[in-house]
Amino acid sequence: MKPAIRNKNPDVKGKEQQLIEAQKSNQNNTDTVTVGCKLPAGFWLRVFEPQQVDEFVIGGGRKKSKVYNEFGRRFLLNGFAHPQTKAPDHKIIAGFALTPGIPRDFWELWLEQNQESMLVKNGLIFAHTSEANTAAEAKDKGATLKSGLERLDPNKLPKGIQKYDGKDDRVAA
């Protein structure tokens, strides 16, 4: 049995309303995307629906407030970090971890709600319907795009950071 779809929410406009309704009614959609993520620990994708609620105010009375309630499923994107002594358990292309199988309508709604996020604007998270296209974009961006969270190369340390030489006057012997 499909979940009931509530009446249109007046706080949600146009395309976002259509995507919310599609997400609620189409939980078993097989149309998916593969997401590329250049964050070390991955990232939780979650979607929210705005709703009007009555809020009590000091001195009595109420006022209308907009709150955002999470709905639907969550999806954890893979990150590029893994133990140095162990191979990753997912594909990593040019520093982007690939996560296949994210429902397309969920991705479109998440992208609509997060289009102003620096993760999206800077290209640290992106998706395509085919894994090959996601991998190709990762290869194109990977060499030049930096998240600032990559591991340090001990042979190319940033200015002001130096290797520990084994001598430290502050440590008692």
LINTA-V36802 format. One record per run of one state. SS is the DSSP state (h for helix, s for strand, l for the rest). FROM is the first residue (numbers start at 1). TO is the last residue. Records with the same first field share a line. If there is no record, write none. Layout:
SS=FROM-TO  FROM-TO
This chain:
l=1-13  26-31  38-42  57-61  78-91  94-95  114-117  122-124  129-130  143-173
h=14-25  104-113  118-121  131-142
s=32-37  43-56  62-77  92-93  96-103  125-128
